[in-house]
Structures are given as C-alpha cells and as structure tokens.
Amino acid sequence: MTAQTDEKEAKIIEELVGETEILLEEDDSKKDLKEKRGILKQTLYEGSKKLKHIVPKGKHL
C-alpha cells in the first residue's frame, strides 16, 4: 500500500508543479506587457511636442 500512496503523492505533486509553472508564466507575460506599455507611454510623453496626441482620444495603448 505504501508504494501506491507514494505514486499518488508523486502524481499530485507533479500536477501542482505544472499548475504553478502555468501561473508563473502568466504573471511573467503580464509583467512584460506592463513594461512594454510603460516604455511606449514614456516615449509618447517625452519631448517638447508631446506626441501623446497621436493616440486618438479615448483609446488606450
């Protein structure tokens, strides 16, 4: 019986590891997207001409 419980525990651990990896990948992609938006906004708002007016009113980056 201990061999079966060990196998069940191993399967559960593998499933949890897989779920955790998926969650971490989603968090990383959100951070990357947030950084890209920040860089884009920074480039649009820098300078004397304020390029922010290129983006139509009500639209988001």
FIKOLZA-1660 file (N, C-alpha, C; in steps of 0.1 Angstrom, whole numbers, plus 5000, padded with zeros to 4 digits):
% residues 61
   i   px   py   pz ch aa at
   1 5008 4988 5000  A  M  N
   1 5000 5000 5000  A  M CA
   1 5009 5013 5000  A  M  C
   2 5020 5012 5006  A  T  N
   2 5028 5024 5007  A  T CA
   2 5033 5028 4993  A  T  C
   3 5035 5018 4984  A  A  N
   3 5040 5021 4971  A  A CA
   3 5029 5028 4963  A  A  C
   4 5017 5024 4965  A  Q  N
   4 5006 5031 4958  A  Q CA
   4 5004 5045 4963  A  Q  C
   5 5005 5047 4976  A  T  N
   5 5003 5061 4981  A  T CA
   5 5015 5070 4977  A  T  C
   6 5027 5064 4976  A  D  N
   6 5038 5072 4971  A  D CA
   6 5036 5076 4957  A  D  C
   7 5030 5067 4949  A  E  N
   7 5028 5070 4935  A  E CA
   7 5017 5081 4934  A  E  C
   8 5007 5080 4942  A  K  N
   8 4996 5090 4942  A  K CA
   8 5001 5104 4946  A  K  C
   9 5010 5104 4956  A  E  N
   9 5016 5116 4961  A  E CA
   9 5024 5122 4950  A  E  C
  10 5032 5114 4943  A  A  N
  10 5041 5119 4933  A  A CA
  10 5032 5125 4921  A  A  C
  11 5021 5119 4918  A  K  N
  11 5013 5124 4907  A  K CA
  11 5007 5137 4911  A  K  C
  12 5002 5138 4924  A  I  N
  12 4997 5151 4929  A  I CA
  12 5007 5162 4929  A  I  C
  13 5019 5159 4933  A  I  N
  13 5030 5169 4933  A  I CA
  13 5033 5173 4919  A  I  C
  14 5033 5164 4909  A  E  N
  14 5036 5168 4895  A  E CA
  14 5025 5177 4890  A  E  C
  15 5012 5174 4893  A  E  N
  15 5001 5182 4889  A  E CA
  15 5003 5196 4895  A  E  C
  16 5006 5197 4908  A  L  N
  16 5007 5210 4914  A  L CA
  16 5019 5218 4908  A  L  C
  17 5030 5211 4905  A  V  N
  17 5041 5218 4899  A  V CA
  17 5037 5224 4885  A  V  C
  18 5030 5216 4878  A  G  N
  18 5025 5220 4864  A  G CA
  18 5017 5232 4865  A  G  C
  19 5007 5232 4875  A  E  N
  19 4998 5244 4876  A  E CA
  19 5006 5256 4881  A  E  C
  20 5016 5254 4890  A  T  N
  20 5024 5265 4894  A  T CA
  20 5032 5271 4883  A  T  C
  21 5037 5263 4874  A  E  N
  21 5045 5268 4863  A  E CA
  21 5036 5276 4854  A  E  C
  22 5024 5272 4851  A  I  N
  22 5015 5279 4842  A  I CA
  22 5012 5293 4848  A  I  C
  23 5009 5293 4862  A  L  N
  23 5006 5306 4868  A  L CA
  23 5018 5315 4867  A  L  C
  24 5030 5310 4869  A  L  N
  24 5042 5319 4869  A  L CA
  24 5044 5324 4854  A  L  C
  25 5041 5316 4844  A  E  N
  25 5043 5321 4830  A  E CA
  25 5033 5332 4828  A  E  C
  26 5020 5331 4833  A  E  N
  26 5010 5341 4831  A  E CA
  26 5014 5354 4837  A  E  C
  27 5020 5353 4850  A  D  N
  27 5024 5365 4857  A  D CA
  27 5036 5372 4849  A  D  C
  28 5045 5364 4844  A  D  N
  28 5056 5370 4837  A  D CA
  28 5051 5377 4824  A  D  C
  29 5042 5371 4817  A  S  N
  29 5037 5377 4805  A  S CA
  29 5030 5390 4808  A  S  C
  30 5023 5391 4819  A  K  N
  30 5016 5403 4823  A  K CA
  30 5026 5414 4827  A  K  C
  31 5037 5410 4833  A  K  N
  31 5047 5420 4837  A  K CA
  31 5054 5425 4824  A  K  C
  32 5057 5416 4815  A  D  N
  32 5063 5421 4802  A  D CA
  32 5054 5431 4795  A  D  C
  33 5041 5428 4794  A  L  N
  33 5031 5437 4788  A  L CA
  33 5031 5450 4794  A  L  C
  34 5031 5450 4808  A  K  N
  34 5031 5462 4815  A  K CA
  34 5043 5471 4813  A  K  C
  35 5055 5464 4812  A  E  N
  35 5067 5471 4809  A  E CA
  35 5067 5477 4795  A  E  C
  36 5062 5470 4785  A  K  N
  36 5061 5475 4771  A  K CA
  36 5052 5487 4771  A  K  C
  37 5041 5487 4778  A  R  N
  37 5032 5498 4778  A  R CA
  37 5038 5510 4785  A  R  C
  38 5046 5508 4795  A  G  N
  38 5053 5519 4802  A  G CA
  38 5063 5525 4793  A  G  C
  39 5070 5517 4786  A  I  N
  39 5081 5523 4777  A  I CA
  39 5074 5531 4765  A  I  C
  40 5063 5525 4760  A  L  N
  40 5056 5532 4749  A  L CA
  40 5050 5546 4754  A  L  C
  41 5044 5546 4766  A  K  N
  41 5039 5558 4771  A  K CA
  41 5050 5568 4774  A  K  C
  42 5061 5563 4779  A  Q  N
  42 5072 5572 4782  A  Q CA
  42 5077 5579 4769  A  Q  C
  43 5078 5571 4758  A  T  N
  43 5083 5577 4746  A  T CA
  43 5073 5587 4740  A  T  C
  44 5060 5584 4742  A  L  N
  44 5050 5593 4737  A  L CA
  44 5049 5606 4745  A  L  C
  45 5052 5606 4758  A  Y  N
  45 5051 5618 4766  A  Y CA
  45 5064 5626 4767  A  Y  C
  46 5075 5621 4762  A  E  N
  46 5087 5628 4763  A  E CA
  46 5089 5638 4751  A  E  C
  47 5097 5648 4753  A  G  N
  47 5099 5658 4743  A  G CA
  47 5091 5670 4744  A  G  C
  48 5094 5680 4735  A  S  N
  48 5087 5693 4736  A  S CA
  48 5074 5692 4728  A  S  C
  49 5072 5683 4719  A  K  N
  49 5060 5683 4711  A  K CA
  49 5049 5674 4717  A  K  C
  50 5051 5667 4727  A  K  N
  50 5041 5658 4734  A  K CA
  50 5034 5650 4724  A  K  C
  51 5040 5639 4720  A  L  N
  51 5035 5630 4710  A  L CA
  51 5022 5623 4714  A  L  C
  52 5018 5625 4727  A  K  N
  52 5006 5618 4732  A  K CA
  52 4994 5621 4723  A  K  C
  53 4994 5631 4715  A  H  N
  53 4982 5635 4707  A  H CA
  53 4981 5626 4695  A  H  C
  54 4991 5618 4693  A  I  N
  54 4990 5609 4681  A  I CA
  54 4979 5598 4684  A  I  C
  55 4978 5594 4697  A  V  N
  55 4968 5584 4701  A  V CA
  55 4954 5590 4702  A  V  C
  56 4944 5585 4694  A  P  N
  56 4931 5591 4694  A  P CA
  56 4925 5592 4708  A  P  C
  57 4917 5602 4711  A  K  N
  57 4911 5603 4724  A  K CA
  57 4902 5592 4727  A  K  C
  58 4903 5587 4739  A  G  N
  58 4895 5575 4744  A  G CA
  58 4902 5562 4741  A  G  C
  59 4913 5562 4733  A  K  N
  59 4919 5549 4730  A  K CA
  59 4931 5547 4740  A  K  C
  60 4933 5535 4743  A  H  N
  60 4944 5531 4753  A  H CA
  60 4955 5524 4745  A  H  C
  61 4967 5525 4751  A  L  N
  61 4979 5518 4745  A  L CA
  61 4979 5504 4748  A  L  C
% end
